[in-house]
């Protein structure tokens, strides 16, 4: 998870560096092209059987939602202070809890709802809608987080029957044509060092995703979720060194509140998962079998 946080943090910086020449929509397209290239060893490892699936419509829907999240997220990284954009992206688990209730039939009790409410208070602190620093770009970052939550829920559906590497391959493959359409509207052929930044964005994105999925396979969510927030200081330090960006107090305070809420939600889910092993009757927050 530490490696994943570092990879995703550096990827955000490469996106900002590439934006000196390219529109974020075009950066997203090249990130997907090179991300798929770096994911191809998964296909070579498993063979053609990895692509055998009866869930193509769900893959397509998942990728449409995912590309909306990616385009909005890349736009936010380019147009907002990096630390602020990343801080708002950490509201995703809050939206996941809400969507899990609506779409997966999960039952969430008062303590987790309280944590979600506290987390959104942190989001409001970052947005500071009643101050002079509020911009519509912040809402774009929040939209990206909400769409990312929908992606997470769709992955829960897919992971019931699909191999994790198949999800990575299909996602990378379908995102290429989906991101090409908006990229063509703002197309400019990359030149010089811009090629390095977009290749690195693809490599880091794929590496970060692979580390992230394997981390949750190997470790406990309550331990791993706080580690994932290492991405924020990585981004903050690099943004300060490369772009002269600081972290304002509202972003810092709001991010700390969101961090605390997410850490509690992860801890609560981990407790219930362990209790379910010995007594399923006392694990009411697991997915409804309907």
Buried (B, 14 or more C-beta within 10 A) or exposed (E): BBBBBBBBBBBBBBBBBBBEBBBBBBBBBBBBBBBBBBBEEBBEEBEEEBEEBEBEEBBEBBBBBBBBBBBBBBBBBBBBBBBBBBBBBBBBBBBBBBBBBEBBEBEBEEEBEEBBEBBBEBBEBBBBEEEEEEEEBBBBBBBBBBBBBBBBBBBBBBEEEBBBBBBBBBBBBBBBEBBBEBBEEEEEEBEEEBEEBBBBBBBBBBBBBBBBBBBBEEEBBBBBBBBBBBBBBBBBBBBBEEEEBEBBEBBBEBBBBBBBBBBBBBBBBBEBBEEBEEEEEEBEBBBEEE
